[in-house]
Amino acid sequence: MDPSNLVLITGAGGVGRAVMEQLRMQDVPVRVMVRRDDERAAELRTFGAEVVIGDLTCPESVAAALEGVGQMYFAMPVSPDHLLAATVVATVAREHGKLNALVGMSQMTVSQMTATSTAESHQQRLHWLAEQVLNWSGLPAGSLHDRDLSGFVT
């Protein structure tokens, strides 16, 4: 298997699952990182996805999940740890040094924010800061806005 073809997907609910399904329909090899090996993880395996258990806030988990990966789709549910997870992902991926693309899930409202805007929630602010970390990381990073999957190229 060409490592540049293997895609790591985190946050495999909603849009992440749609990304996984589209990639699998094109026979792209996919690894999905989940927090628990439960019935949802079992369902992901039925699509032919490799499932790994891990935590995006744990550098060791992220490093193990990135092994052999060429592209990554980064997303996670609303969480106070979003900024921490983005920072861990960017740091480990930089050290990993083998990603051709890192795509982050974005919200339209976050993409319209600025450093000094004040109308957003605390969670939106954390999400915006996480996008800044990915943008500044020096990695080949970009964002998907809402459900626009056309920006994810394999």
Helices and strands as residue ranges (DSSP letters): G 3-5, E 7-10, H 14-25, E 30-34, H 39-46, E 50-53, H 59-66, E 71-74, H 82-96, E 101-106, H 108-111, H 122-136, E 141-145, G 149-151
